């Protein structure tokens, strides 16, 4: 399976800067070009099952159609999550990240949508910043340079309850809303949203 190079790095502070305006990237970004969206797309990330489940996460569109799934971190005895598309084809495997109780982090990958054939694979490497803003409800921006092209946040609409205090957040596994701009690979933001759920919210 083709893989993307992924690296996470913690920045130990919640951003105090104003949230950026949602804006499409200045060029397509993707680990799988066939999943690049051409319009604003709304997705919902739902956790289900447990660490041994074949589909511990599912990502659905506005019509509640499942677009992607991800296995539990202990599925088949492997210490990683394997993400698959709606046909069951794997597109990325991610290791178990450490818990990030606060702060932002970085996500580095090879942009397979880069069109310049003269550029080496190393020069196609892109680093995104995942900026964390929420202090009561989690809200994170996926930023490329000065452009926020995706927003991931705890869903007010889809969650039956909201955990507003530390005691109520224990074992809390909220649904996350994902807002994606045109020119962005939906499988890429799915992988990042799952890392957010694992590393920020501590879901299993």
N, C-alpha and C positions, 0 to 999 in steps of 0.2 A: 504494500500500500504506500503511495507517495505520502511523505510526511512534511509538515511545516516545522521550522525551527522555532521553538517557543521558549521564552525565558521570562520569569516573573521576578521583579525586584520591588521590595517594599520601601515606601517613603513614609516615615513615621509621623504623619500629620494629616488631618482632614483639611482639605483646601478651604482657605478663607476668602478666596477670590470669587467674584460674582460668576454665576453659571454662564457659560457661553451659549450663544444662539445656535440652535440645531441647523447645520448646513452640510450639504453634500461635499465629499472630498473633491479635491481638484483633479484627481485621476482615479480610476477604478482601483479598489483594493480587494484582494481575494486570495484564498487558499484553494478555492474551487470556482473557476470562472462560470460554470453552468448555474451557480446559485446567486449570481449578481442580480439584484433587484433594480428595476427601472422606475420605481415609484416609491413614495413613502409607504413603508410596510410596518404593520403592528403585529408583534408576536407575543406569546405568553409562555414562560418557562415554568413548568410544573414538576415538582419532585413527587415521586411515588415509590412504593416498595421500599427496599433497603439496600445496603451495600452489596448484597449478593444478587440483586435483580438484573435481568437482562436489559430492562428499560427502567432505570432508576430516575431518569428524567425524560420528559417529553416536551417538545416545543410545538405549539399549535398556532395557526394563523387566526384571523378574525372569524373565520367560519368554523373554528374548532377542528380543523383538519390537521392531523399530526404531520409535521414537516421533517422533524428530526427526533432522534432518541439518543440516550447515552446510558451505558451500562453502569451498574454500581461499581464503586472503587475496589470491591473484592470479588467481582464476578469472575468465575472460572479460575479463581485463585491467583489472578494477576493484580498487582498493585497499581492499577491505572483504570481510567475510564475510556471506553471506546465509543465514539459517536458515529451514528449511522443516519443515512437519509431515509426518506419514506419508503424506498425500495429495499431497505435493509443493507445497503452497501456502506461499508465503513469509509469514513473520510478523514478521521484524525483520532489519535490516541493521546491522552494527556495523563501525566503522572499526578499523584496525589499532592496538591500544594499544601504548604504549611498554613495554619490559620493566621489571618491578618486581622487582629481585633480592631485596628484603626489604621488610617492612612491610605495613600494611593499606591499603585504599582504599575509596572511597565510590562508590555507584551510585545515580543519581537518575533517576526515571522518573515518568510520569503514571499514577496508579493508576486503571485503567478499571473496577475493581470497586467504586469508591466509590459509595454508593447515594444520597447526598444531592444531589438535582438542583439545589438552590439554591447549591451550592458551585461556585465558578469552577474552570476547569481548572487555573489556577495554584495554587489551594488544595488540589488533589488530588495535587500533586507530593509524592512520597515519596523520602526519602533513606535508603538502606540502608548499613550499614557491613559490609564484608567483613573480618573479623578473622582474622589469620594466627597460628597457634600452632605448627605443626610445625617442628622444627629438624632432624630426620632425615628423617622422612616428612612430606610436606606435609599440613596439616589446616587448613581454613578454615571459619569460621562466617559465615553470612549472618544479620545481626542487624537487627531493626526495633525501635528504642528499646531496651528491656531484654529483648527476646525473640529468642532464636536459633530461627528457624523452619526453617533448612536447614543441613545440614553437608555439606561437600565435602572429600573426603580421598583420598589415594593408596590404591588398593585393594590390600590384601594378598592377597585371594582371586583377583582376576582377572589380576594382573600375573605373568608367568612369572619375572621376576626383580625384585629391589628394588635401586635404586641408592642406596647408603648413603654414598658418598664423592663429593667434587666431581668426580673424574676419571671415575667411572662414570656421572655425570649428564649428560655431554656427549651431545647428540642423543637424550636419553632422553625417551620419550613415554609416560608411564604412563597406564593406565586409572584414571579417577577414579570413586569411589563417591559417589552423591548421595542423601542421606536427606532427604525432604521431608515436612513435617507437613500436616495437613488445612487447607484454606482458602488454599492457595498455588497459583499458576499454574505448571504444569510448564514451559511455554515460557519464562517469566521466569527460573526457576532454570537452565534450559538455557543461556540467553544469558549469564548470570553465570558459570556453570561454564566456558563456552568462553573468556570473558575471563580467568578464572583460569588456564586451561591456557595461553593465549597470553602473558599478562603476567607470571605468576609462574613458570611452567615453561618458557616460551620455545618452545612447540611451534609448528610451521609448518603 
